[in-house]
Amino acid sequence: MNDRATDPSPERHGDREEIARLLPAPADWDLPREQHLRHKDLLMHHIDRDHAVPAHPARPARRLLRPALLAPATALALACALAAGAALHGGDHKPSDTASHEAATDMRPAAALLDRISVAAEKHATLVVRDDQFVYTREKVRGADLTSGKAVLGPLMDREEWAAQEPGPLRKLGLIREDGETFPVNAELGDTDGTPAGINRPTYSWLSSLPTDPAKLLAHLYAKTPAAQGRERDQAVFEQIGSLLGGVMPPRTAAALYRAAARIPGVTPDPQARDALGRRGLGIARDDTRYGIRTEWVFHEKDFTFLGSRSYLTKDTSYGKAGTLLSSVAELDHGVVDKAGRRPAGKGRSGA
């Protein structure tokens, strides 16, 4: 029997060479882990929309992450995501030289600002969020499509999210509404029994269970944040913290996250930081020197609430010039509702 998958004939080698010539040239840097995941997710989003049966719409794995990178996905984006996935692994990673991190905390300019933000976060009211409820988030989001090899900025879009709070594991994680279209959120593809509450599905109860001592919390985040080969570990943890911000959160947890972020080397104030709506405020940023990307968080200059975030290139790459926007988010409203698809009765900001 002739197995064409392993056939060493010259014709097969010629096919491979022809396919290789048709593939786009590799980029001069790999996409960061979170961007791989968002591209993969959005590809599945578009595949589902093209093949969904109207009576039973469904989506594969969807991670409820912020800030979202809203780039139209293609097969190239999925290939990048799968390549990145092969390099991902967990493990009990610890902050490098934790003692020196703690000793240097008060010396870094960002520490004082993050301490003020954490003090304000602690004053927020602690909510009662039941396991049968949903946390609601409304945002304005904008992202760049990187799949052509160039960063092509997309339009500013409306996004609403309803995240289930049951500890799980769950197969149905909630709903997402983007630009008027609503899609169910299903468990990760590898989670055959459903996705439990955790760092990839942060429920209010799970957030409440995190250590509130900043040093212990930071060590926990370094241990739980998935690693990627060549990825700056400090940047990965900084972005992991950023993915938890902006929703309904226990006040003590929010305060601890900000104080933990102050201990990460390279975190600095950024007076030029702004969100997707162009709102300026008190900025906190960190540069990923490997990829040439800056990630910024923006806080209200008076009440220190989290306004949003953005990321952009800090050096010229094949994707664009320095300053090219990659993603941005503006937080607009948060709340807790009894049913996915419903909006909170009152308006206003809740949580961190």
N, C-alpha and C positions, 0 to 999 in steps of 0.2 A: 504493500500500500504506500502510495506516495504522499507524504505529509508535506504540504507546501510551506508550512510554517517553519520547517527545518530543512527544506530542500536547499543543498549547497550549490545548485546549478548556476552557471553564469547568468541565465535569464533572471533568476531571482535576485542576484547581486545587482544586476542592471536596474531592476525595479526599485530596489532600495536606494540606489544612487539617484534615480530620477525623482523619487519622493523627497529625498534629502535636498535636492536642488529647489524643489517647490516650496519648502518650508522657509519661513522668515528667518533672517539672521538673528542670533541670540542677542539680547540686550546687554549693555555693558555693566548692568548690575541687576541682581535678583530683586523681585518684589518682596517687601517685608511680609512677614507671616500674616498679619491681620488683613493686608490688602489681598493676598492670595485667597484667603478664606472668603472675603467679600466678593471677589470676582467669581469664585467658584459658585458661591451662593446665588449670585445674580444670574449666572448662566443657567443654573437649574430653574430659577424663577422664570426665565424666558422660555426654556424648554417646556416647562409645565403649562405656560400660557398658550403655547402653540399646540399642545397635544391634550389639553384638559378636556374632559367631558363636562359640559355645562352643569349637569345635575349633580355631579360629584367632583368638584374641583379639589385638587390636592397638590401639595408641594413636598419635595424631599427635604432633606436636612436644612434647617434654618437656624443660625445662631443669632440671638438677639443682642447685637453689638452696637455700641456707640463709641466714637463717631462713625457713621456709616459712610462707606465709599460707594457712591451711586454711579458706577460706570456701567454702560450697556455691555453685557458679557458676550463672549464668543468662544468658539472652540479653543482658540489660542489661550484665552484666559483660563479655561478649564485645564489645559495642559500644564500651564504654569502652576495652577493650584495643586494638581496631582504630583508634580515634581517636587513642590515644596513639602507636600504631605509626607513624601518618602523620607525627608530629613527630620521631620518633627518627632520628638520623643519627650516623655515626662522625666521625672526623677527628683530626687531630693536635693535640688540646687540651693545653695545658700549665698547670701550677698558676699561678694569678695571683700575681705578685710572689714567685717562689720564694725569692729571696734573703732577703726579709723573713720568709718562713716559717721558714727555717733559723735566722735570727738570733733569732727569737722562741721557738724550740723549748724551750730550757732555762728560759724564763720562764713557760711554761704548767704549771699543777699536774699535768696528766695526763702530762707527759713523764717525770717520775721514776717513776711507777707503770708506765707502758708499758715503760720501760727495764728495770725489775725483771722484768716478765713476759717480755720478750724474752730476758733472760739465762737465765731458767729454761727457755725454749723451746729455746735452743741446746744445752742439756744432754741433751735427749732423744736416744735412739738413732736413727741414720739407718737406715731400713729398705731392704731390697731388694724392690722391687715390679716384677714382670715385666709386660710389655705384655699377656700373655695372662691376667692375673689381674683380680680385681674388688676395689675398695675398698668395705668394708662399713661402714654407719653405722646405729646404732639411736638413736632419739630419742622423746621425748614432745613432742607439738605441740598447740597450741591457736590458733584464729584466729577472727576476727569475720567474719560475712557482712555485706557492705556493699551488696548488690544491691537491697535494699528502700529504700535511702536512709538507713537507720539501721544502726548497728553492733550486730549481734545475735551475742553471743558463743556459739561452739560448744563442744562437749565436748572434754575432753583426750583425745587419741588417740595410739595407738602407730603409729610409722612406722619402717620399715626400708628401706634403699636399697643397691643393688649397682651400682656405677658401673664400666663397662668402662674399662680402662686402655690399650687400643690407641690409638695416635696418630690413626688414621683417615685420612681421614674414614670414619665409621661410620654405618650406618643403624639398627643395634640398639645402643643405648647402655647397656642394663642393665635392672634391675627395680626396682620400688617396691612395697612391701607396706604398706597402710594399713588399720588396723582389721580385719585378717584377710584382706583382699582383695589379690591380687597382680596387677600390671599391667606389661606390657613397656613399655620406654621407647624411643621411636623418634626418629629425627633430626628436626631442625627442619623445618617445612613448606617453607621456602624452600631448604633444603639438599638439592637433588635428588640429589647424589652422596654425601650423608651429611654428618654434622657432625664437623669435625676437633677435635682437642684444642685448647684455648684458654681464653679468659676465660669463655666460656659453658659449657665442658666441661673443667674443670681436672683433668687427670690428674696423678698423682704426678710423672711425667717432665716434664710441662709446667711444673708448679710449680717443679721443680728448675732449670729453665732461666731463671727470672726473675732479674733483677738482685738481688744481696743488699746492695748499697749503698742505704741508705734513700732518699737524694735521687734516685738514678737510678730506683729502683723506683717512687717516688711519681710522677715524671714519666711513666714508662711507664703507670701506672694512669690518670693524667689523660688520656693519649693514647688509651687503649684503651677506657675506660668510655664506653658510648654516652651521648649527650646528649639531653635533651628540652627543648623550648622552655619557658622559665620555671622550669625545675628548678634548684635550688641546686647548682652544680657541686661544691662541697666536700662537700655531703651525699651526692651521688651516688657520689663516690669512697669516702667513709666506708662507705656501705652495700655498695659493691662489695667492699671489703676484708672486711666482715662476712660476705658470702656465701661467701667462701673459707675462713673459719674453721670449726673444729669437726670436721674430718675428719682422715684420715691425711695428714700434710704433712711435707715435708723440714724438719728443725729450723732450718736457716739461713734458709729462706724464711719460716717462721713468725716468727722473730726480726726479720727485715727488714720484714715486714708491720706488726708492732707499732710498730717505730721509725718507719716511714713514716706510720702513723696519727697518731703524736704530732705530726707536722708539719702536720696539717690544722687550719686555724683553727676555733675553736669546740669542739674536743674537750676534755672535762672529766671529772674523776673523778665518780662517782655512788655515794654510800654506801647509797642506797636500791635499787639495782639488784637484780633477782632474775630467775630463770628460770621456765620453765613449771611447775616443781614447787614454786615458792616458795623455792628455795634462794637465800640471800643470799651475797654474796661481795664481791670487789673489783670495782667497777663502772667502766666507761668509757662515756661517752654523748656524743651530739651532738643538738642540737635543729635540726629543719628549720623555720625560722621562717616560711617561706612557707606550708607546709601545717599548721603547728601540731602536729607529730609529734616525739616523742623516740624515738630508737633507742638501746638499751642493750646492752652486752656484759657478761657476768658471768664472773669468774674465781675459782677456788678461793683462799681467803685464805692457805693454807699452801703449796701446791705450784704455784699460779698456772696450773693447767690451765683450759682454756675450758669453762665449765659450760653456757652457753647465752646466750639473748638474748630481748629482748622489745621491742615498740614500742607506744606509746599516745598518745592525744591530749593535747596540752598546753594547748589552748584549746577553748572551746565552738565546735562547728561543727554543721552540719545532721546529721552522722552521730552526734553524741553530745556529752556533756559532757566537759570536761577530765578526764583520768584514765581515760577509756574505753580498755580494752585492744583492740588491733588484732591482734597476733600475739605468740606466745611459743614458745620452744623450750627443751628440756632435753636436753643431750647425755648419752647413757647408755653407749654402747659403740662401739668402732671396731676395725677389723681388716682383714686382707687374706685373701681366699679364692680358691680356684681355679675356682669355678663360681658363677654367679649363683643365688641362692636358698638357698645354704648359709650357715650361721652359723659364725663363727670357733670353733675347738675350745676355746680358752681364753677366759675373761672378763677384762675390764679395759679400760683406756683406752689408746689409742695415738695417736701424732701430736701435733698442737697442741692 
